[in-house]
């Protein structure tokens, strides 16, 4: 049982077979998608192997999906470290750079997306 995307942009909840409501306040107020618009649909499409659709919904979704998927082995690694009494492994410098890179990628892809819609 997994969520699906139907009719191009509706995210369907499997048990009740109903779409999730649109939730982007920025889009409702301005008519312009925010940098994160389409991320849920991109994740769902990516998980179903529909990479072209995922890219269309939000190109930054590929990177974010990878980071979320990386959390599984990373957290297992952390559990093993803690159980051995080694404590957590921290990526303080890397975390900061990853966060900055993610924000930059979101903004850049958003700029190109909005510019493309205006053309």
PyMOL CGO cylinders between C-alpha atoms (Angstrom):
from pymol import cmd
from pymol.cgo import CYLINDER

trace = [
    CYLINDER, 0.00, 0.00, 0.00, 1.73, 3.09, -1.22, 0.3, 1, 1, 1, 1, 1, 1,
    CYLINDER, 1.73, 3.09, -1.22, 0.63, 6.55, -2.18, 0.3, 1, 1, 1, 1, 1, 1,
    CYLINDER, 0.63, 6.55, -2.18, 0.32, 7.19, -5.89, 0.3, 1, 1, 1, 1, 1, 1,
    CYLINDER, 0.32, 7.19, -5.89, 0.08, 10.21, -8.14, 0.3, 1, 1, 1, 1, 1, 1,
    CYLINDER, 0.08, 10.21, -8.14, -2.96, 10.34, -10.41, 0.3, 1, 1, 1, 1, 1, 1,
    CYLINDER, -2.96, 10.34, -10.41, -4.27, 12.79, -12.96, 0.3, 1, 1, 1, 1, 1, 1,
    CYLINDER, -4.27, 12.79, -12.96, -0.89, 14.45, -13.21, 0.3, 1, 1, 1, 1, 1, 1,
    CYLINDER, -0.89, 14.45, -13.21, -0.78, 16.06, -9.79, 0.3, 1, 1, 1, 1, 1, 1,
    CYLINDER, -0.78, 16.06, -9.79, -3.14, 14.46, -7.27, 0.3, 1, 1, 1, 1, 1, 1,
    CYLINDER, -3.14, 14.46, -7.27, -1.51, 12.44, -4.47, 0.3, 1, 1, 1, 1, 1, 1,
    CYLINDER, -1.51, 12.44, -4.47, -3.85, 9.56, -3.62, 0.3, 1, 1, 1, 1, 1, 1,
    CYLINDER, -3.85, 9.56, -3.62, -3.99, 7.98, -0.15, 0.3, 1, 1, 1, 1, 1, 1,
    CYLINDER, -3.99, 7.98, -0.15, -4.34, 4.21, -0.75, 0.3, 1, 1, 1, 1, 1, 1,
    CYLINDER, -4.34, 4.21, -0.75, -6.76, 3.01, 1.96, 0.3, 1, 1, 1, 1, 1, 1,
    CYLINDER, -6.76, 3.01, 1.96, -9.38, 5.69, 1.42, 0.3, 1, 1, 1, 1, 1, 1,
    CYLINDER, -9.38, 5.69, 1.42, -8.58, 6.23, -2.29, 0.3, 1, 1, 1, 1, 1, 1,
    CYLINDER, -8.58, 6.23, -2.29, -8.89, 9.99, -1.81, 0.3, 1, 1, 1, 1, 1, 1,
    CYLINDER, -8.89, 9.99, -1.81, -6.49, 12.75, -2.86, 0.3, 1, 1, 1, 1, 1, 1,
    CYLINDER, -6.49, 12.75, -2.86, -4.49, 14.77, -0.36, 0.3, 1, 1, 1, 1, 1, 1,
    CYLINDER, -4.49, 14.77, -0.36, -5.46, 18.44, -0.39, 0.3, 1, 1, 1, 1, 1, 1,
    CYLINDER, -5.46, 18.44, -0.39, -3.02, 20.92, -1.90, 0.3, 1, 1, 1, 1, 1, 1,
    CYLINDER, -3.02, 20.92, -1.90, -1.08, 22.40, 0.98, 0.3, 1, 1, 1, 1, 1, 1,
    CYLINDER, -1.08, 22.40, 0.98, 1.23, 25.08, -0.41, 0.3, 1, 1, 1, 1, 1, 1,
    CYLINDER, 1.23, 25.08, -0.41, 0.21, 28.42, 1.05, 0.3, 1, 1, 1, 1, 1, 1,
    CYLINDER, 0.21, 28.42, 1.05, 2.78, 30.25, -1.09, 0.3, 1, 1, 1, 1, 1, 1,
    CYLINDER, 2.78, 30.25, -1.09, 1.22, 28.81, -4.27, 0.3, 1, 1, 1, 1, 1, 1,
    CYLINDER, 1.22, 28.81, -4.27, -2.31, 29.67, -3.12, 0.3, 1, 1, 1, 1, 1, 1,
    CYLINDER, -2.31, 29.67, -3.12, -1.36, 33.25, -2.25, 0.3, 1, 1, 1, 1, 1, 1,
    CYLINDER, -1.36, 33.25, -2.25, 0.91, 34.06, -5.20, 0.3, 1, 1, 1, 1, 1, 1,
    CYLINDER, 0.91, 34.06, -5.20, -0.01, 31.59, -7.93, 0.3, 1, 1, 1, 1, 1, 1,
    CYLINDER, -0.01, 31.59, -7.93, 3.71, 30.74, -8.13, 0.3, 1, 1, 1, 1, 1, 1,
    CYLINDER, 3.71, 30.74, -8.13, 5.06, 27.43, -6.81, 0.3, 1, 1, 1, 1, 1, 1,
    CYLINDER, 5.06, 27.43, -6.81, 7.45, 27.58, -3.87, 0.3, 1, 1, 1, 1, 1, 1,
    CYLINDER, 7.45, 27.58, -3.87, 10.92, 25.93, -4.02, 0.3, 1, 1, 1, 1, 1, 1,
    CYLINDER, 10.92, 25.93, -4.02, 9.54, 22.79, -2.35, 0.3, 1, 1, 1, 1, 1, 1,
    CYLINDER, 9.54, 22.79, -2.35, 6.39, 22.48, -4.46, 0.3, 1, 1, 1, 1, 1, 1,
    CYLINDER, 6.39, 22.48, -4.46, 6.14, 19.05, -6.02, 0.3, 1, 1, 1, 1, 1, 1,
    CYLINDER, 6.14, 19.05, -6.02, 8.51, 17.41, -3.54, 0.3, 1, 1, 1, 1, 1, 1,
    CYLINDER, 8.51, 17.41, -3.54, 5.89, 14.94, -2.23, 0.3, 1, 1, 1, 1, 1, 1,
    CYLINDER, 5.89, 14.94, -2.23, 4.90, 13.97, -5.77, 0.3, 1, 1, 1, 1, 1, 1,
    CYLINDER, 4.90, 13.97, -5.77, 8.58, 13.71, -6.76, 0.3, 1, 1, 1, 1, 1, 1,
    CYLINDER, 8.58, 13.71, -6.76, 9.29, 11.36, -3.83, 0.3, 1, 1, 1, 1, 1, 1,
    CYLINDER, 9.29, 11.36, -3.83, 6.30, 9.16, -4.67, 0.3, 1, 1, 1, 1, 1, 1,
    CYLINDER, 6.30, 9.16, -4.67, 7.18, 9.03, -8.38, 0.3, 1, 1, 1, 1, 1, 1,
    CYLINDER, 7.18, 9.03, -8.38, 10.84, 8.33, -7.60, 0.3, 1, 1, 1, 1, 1, 1,
    CYLINDER, 10.84, 8.33, -7.60, 9.87, 5.50, -5.23, 0.3, 1, 1, 1, 1, 1, 1,
    CYLINDER, 9.87, 5.50, -5.23, 7.70, 3.99, -7.99, 0.3, 1, 1, 1, 1, 1, 1,
    CYLINDER, 7.70, 3.99, -7.99, 10.58, 4.20, -10.47, 0.3, 1, 1, 1, 1, 1, 1,
    CYLINDER, 10.58, 4.20, -10.47, 9.03, 6.97, -12.57, 0.3, 1, 1, 1, 1, 1, 1,
    CYLINDER, 9.03, 6.97, -12.57, 12.13, 9.13, -12.73, 0.3, 1, 1, 1, 1, 1, 1,
    CYLINDER, 12.13, 9.13, -12.73, 10.91, 11.41, -15.53, 0.3, 1, 1, 1, 1, 1, 1,
    CYLINDER, 10.91, 11.41, -15.53, 7.80, 12.29, -13.57, 0.3, 1, 1, 1, 1, 1, 1,
    CYLINDER, 7.80, 12.29, -13.57, 9.86, 12.82, -10.42, 0.3, 1, 1, 1, 1, 1, 1,
    CYLINDER, 9.86, 12.82, -10.42, 12.14, 15.26, -12.28, 0.3, 1, 1, 1, 1, 1, 1,
    CYLINDER, 12.14, 15.26, -12.28, 9.12, 17.11, -13.67, 0.3, 1, 1, 1, 1, 1, 1,
    CYLINDER, 9.12, 17.11, -13.67, 7.57, 17.58, -10.23, 0.3, 1, 1, 1, 1, 1, 1,
    CYLINDER, 7.57, 17.58, -10.23, 10.74, 18.84, -8.55, 0.3, 1, 1, 1, 1, 1, 1,
    CYLINDER, 10.74, 18.84, -8.55, 14.29, 18.27, -9.86, 0.3, 1, 1, 1, 1, 1, 1,
    CYLINDER, 14.29, 18.27, -9.86, 15.74, 18.75, -6.37, 0.3, 1, 1, 1, 1, 1, 1,
    CYLINDER, 15.74, 18.75, -6.37, 13.67, 15.77, -5.25, 0.3, 1, 1, 1, 1, 1, 1,
    CYLINDER, 13.67, 15.77, -5.25, 16.38, 13.42, -6.55, 0.3, 1, 1, 1, 1, 1, 1,
    CYLINDER, 16.38, 13.42, -6.55, 18.91, 14.83, -4.12, 0.3, 1, 1, 1, 1, 1, 1,
    CYLINDER, 18.91, 14.83, -4.12, 16.48, 14.96, -1.22, 0.3, 1, 1, 1, 1, 1, 1,
    CYLINDER, 16.48, 14.96, -1.22, 15.32, 11.39, -1.90, 0.3, 1, 1, 1, 1, 1, 1,
    CYLINDER, 15.32, 11.39, -1.90, 18.94, 10.25, -1.86, 0.3, 1, 1, 1, 1, 1, 1,
    CYLINDER, 18.94, 10.25, -1.86, 19.57, 11.97, 1.45, 0.3, 1, 1, 1, 1, 1, 1,
    CYLINDER, 19.57, 11.97, 1.45, 16.47, 10.43, 3.00, 0.3, 1, 1, 1, 1, 1, 1,
    CYLINDER, 16.47, 10.43, 3.00, 17.43, 6.97, 1.66, 0.3, 1, 1, 1, 1, 1, 1,
    CYLINDER, 17.43, 6.97, 1.66, 20.95, 7.45, 3.05, 0.3, 1, 1, 1, 1, 1, 1,
    CYLINDER, 20.95, 7.45, 3.05, 19.44, 7.86, 6.51, 0.3, 1, 1, 1, 1, 1, 1,
    CYLINDER, 19.44, 7.86, 6.51, 18.69, 4.12, 6.74, 0.3, 1, 1, 1, 1, 1, 1,
    CYLINDER, 18.69, 4.12, 6.74, 22.30, 2.83, 6.59, 0.3, 1, 1, 1, 1, 1, 1,
    CYLINDER, 22.30, 2.83, 6.59, 23.56, 5.90, 8.44, 0.3, 1, 1, 1, 1, 1, 1,
    CYLINDER, 23.56, 5.90, 8.44, 21.19, 5.34, 11.36, 0.3, 1, 1, 1, 1, 1, 1,
    CYLINDER, 21.19, 5.34, 11.36, 22.07, 1.63, 11.48, 0.3, 1, 1, 1, 1, 1, 1,
    CYLINDER, 22.07, 1.63, 11.48, 25.74, 2.66, 11.64, 0.3, 1, 1, 1, 1, 1, 1,
    CYLINDER, 25.74, 2.66, 11.64, 24.93, 5.05, 14.49, 0.3, 1, 1, 1, 1, 1, 1,
    CYLINDER, 24.93, 5.05, 14.49, 23.07, 2.34, 16.43, 0.3, 1, 1, 1, 1, 1, 1,
    CYLINDER, 23.07, 2.34, 16.43, 26.07, 0.01, 16.16, 0.3, 1, 1, 1, 1, 1, 1,
    CYLINDER, 26.07, 0.01, 16.16, 28.42, 2.76, 17.33, 0.3, 1, 1, 1, 1, 1, 1,
    CYLINDER, 28.42, 2.76, 17.33, 26.26, 3.61, 20.33, 0.3, 1, 1, 1, 1, 1, 1,
    CYLINDER, 26.26, 3.61, 20.33, 25.82, -0.05, 21.31, 0.3, 1, 1, 1, 1, 1, 1,
    CYLINDER, 25.82, -0.05, 21.31, 29.61, -0.47, 21.27, 0.3, 1, 1, 1, 1, 1, 1,
    CYLINDER, 29.61, -0.47, 21.27, 29.97, 2.53, 23.56, 0.3, 1, 1, 1, 1, 1, 1,
    CYLINDER, 29.97, 2.53, 23.56, 31.61, 4.70, 20.89, 0.3, 1, 1, 1, 1, 1, 1,
    CYLINDER, 31.61, 4.70, 20.89, 28.98, 7.43, 20.85, 0.3, 1, 1, 1, 1, 1, 1,
    CYLINDER, 28.98, 7.43, 20.85, 27.45, 9.07, 17.83, 0.3, 1, 1, 1, 1, 1, 1,
    CYLINDER, 27.45, 9.07, 17.83, 29.51, 10.02, 14.83, 0.3, 1, 1, 1, 1, 1, 1,
    CYLINDER, 29.51, 10.02, 14.83, 28.96, 13.68, 13.95, 0.3, 1, 1, 1, 1, 1, 1,
    CYLINDER, 28.96, 13.68, 13.95, 29.39, 15.35, 10.59, 0.3, 1, 1, 1, 1, 1, 1,
    CYLINDER, 29.39, 15.35, 10.59, 29.17, 18.94, 11.87, 0.3, 1, 1, 1, 1, 1, 1,
    CYLINDER, 29.17, 18.94, 11.87, 31.12, 20.57, 9.04, 0.3, 1, 1, 1, 1, 1, 1,
    CYLINDER, 31.12, 20.57, 9.04, 29.65, 18.32, 6.39, 0.3, 1, 1, 1, 1, 1, 1,
    CYLINDER, 29.65, 18.32, 6.39, 26.12, 18.83, 7.72, 0.3, 1, 1, 1, 1, 1, 1,
    CYLINDER, 26.12, 18.83, 7.72, 26.43, 22.57, 7.36, 0.3, 1, 1, 1, 1, 1, 1,
    CYLINDER, 26.43, 22.57, 7.36, 27.72, 22.33, 3.78, 0.3, 1, 1, 1, 1, 1, 1,
    CYLINDER, 27.72, 22.33, 3.78, 25.06, 19.81, 2.83, 0.3, 1, 1, 1, 1, 1, 1,
    CYLINDER, 25.06, 19.81, 2.83, 22.36, 22.07, 4.23, 0.3, 1, 1, 1, 1, 1, 1,
    CYLINDER, 22.36, 22.07, 4.23, 23.71, 25.08, 2.34, 0.3, 1, 1, 1, 1, 1, 1,
    CYLINDER, 23.71, 25.08, 2.34, 23.99, 23.05, -0.87, 0.3, 1, 1, 1, 1, 1, 1,
    CYLINDER, 23.99, 23.05, -0.87, 20.41, 21.79, -0.50, 0.3, 1, 1, 1, 1, 1, 1,
    CYLINDER, 20.41, 21.79, -0.50, 19.06, 25.29, 0.03, 0.3, 1, 1, 1, 1, 1, 1,
    CYLINDER, 19.06, 25.29, 0.03, 21.07, 26.57, -2.95, 0.3, 1, 1, 1, 1, 1, 1,
    CYLINDER, 21.07, 26.57, -2.95, 19.83, 23.74, -5.18, 0.3, 1, 1, 1, 1, 1, 1,
    CYLINDER, 19.83, 23.74, -5.18, 16.23, 24.35, -4.12, 0.3, 1, 1, 1, 1, 1, 1,
    CYLINDER, 16.23, 24.35, -4.12, 16.50, 28.06, -4.89, 0.3, 1, 1, 1, 1, 1, 1,
    CYLINDER, 16.50, 28.06, -4.89, 18.27, 27.58, -8.23, 0.3, 1, 1, 1, 1, 1, 1,
    CYLINDER, 18.27, 27.58, -8.23, 15.83, 24.94, -9.49, 0.3, 1, 1, 1, 1, 1, 1,
    CYLINDER, 15.83, 24.94, -9.49, 12.94, 27.12, -8.29, 0.3, 1, 1, 1, 1, 1, 1,
    CYLINDER, 12.94, 27.12, -8.29, 14.29, 30.14, -10.17, 0.3, 1, 1, 1, 1, 1, 1,
    CYLINDER, 14.29, 30.14, -10.17, 14.58, 28.17, -13.42, 0.3, 1, 1, 1, 1, 1, 1,
    CYLINDER, 14.58, 28.17, -13.42, 11.16, 26.60, -12.93, 0.3, 1, 1, 1, 1, 1, 1,
    CYLINDER, 11.16, 26.60, -12.93, 9.44, 29.94, -12.39, 0.3, 1, 1, 1, 1, 1, 1,
    CYLINDER, 9.44, 29.94, -12.39, 11.40, 31.58, -15.23, 0.3, 1, 1, 1, 1, 1, 1,
    CYLINDER, 11.40, 31.58, -15.23, 10.42, 28.71, -17.56, 0.3, 1, 1, 1, 1, 1, 1,
    CYLINDER, 10.42, 28.71, -17.56, 6.73, 29.16, -16.68, 0.3, 1, 1, 1, 1, 1, 1,
    CYLINDER, 6.73, 29.16, -16.68, 6.92, 32.88, -17.42, 0.3, 1, 1, 1, 1, 1, 1,
    CYLINDER, 6.92, 32.88, -17.42, 8.36, 32.34, -20.91, 0.3, 1, 1, 1, 1, 1, 1,
]
cmd.load_cgo(trace, "trace")
